[in-house]
Each structure stands twice: as structure tokens, then as C-alpha cells.
Amino acid sequence: MRFFPVPLDLNEEEKTFGGIFSVRQVVYMLIGVILTVLVLLLPKTLPLPVRVFLSAPFAVAGVSLAFVELYSVKLDRYVVLLINYCRRRKQFVLRGDD
């Protein structure tokens, strides 16, 4: 007989990395770290404080997308919902029954 592992908590994502981080969180943190390092490795013509200042938003965005929740919705999902809302047509025309 086959056994299939079922996550204990079906309301949250499964924490696969050491029981602390989920795959989604690790991916967002890795993307943030990679972009931060790429900006820090910009040509040495820029002084270090400027490179740190330019790389900070990528680090903050990576950590925020990984851990922040707004109104009990993960931030990445919230951003997608916000973009869909902004793109949606909001003017409704009242028409008679056809």
C-alpha cells in the first residue's frame, strides 16, 4: 500500500526548509539577495554608500514579499490583486433589460 505525506497544517504553506521557510519565501529571499549583490557589484566608479543605497530596495522587497501579510493576505498575492484591480474597468453602465 502506498503512503502519501499530507501536510499537518492545510491552511498555511508547508515549511520545507528546516521547518522555518517555505519554498515561496526562499525564492523571494534568493531573488532579493541576487539583485542586491548585483547592484553592489556595479562598477567601482560609484562610491560604496551609493551602491548600498541603490541595493537596499531590492533587499527590502525580497524580505517583504517573503514575510509580510496585509489583511491576512501574503504580500505577493496582495500585489497581484492590486494590479488586477487597477487594470479592471470600473465604470459600469446601467442598461435596461434586453
Secondary structure, DSSP 4 states (H G I P E B T S, - for coil): -------S-SSS--EEETTTEEHHHHHHHHHHHHHHHHHHTS-TTS-HHHHHHHHHHHHHHHHHHHH-EETTEEHHHHHHHHHHHHHS----------
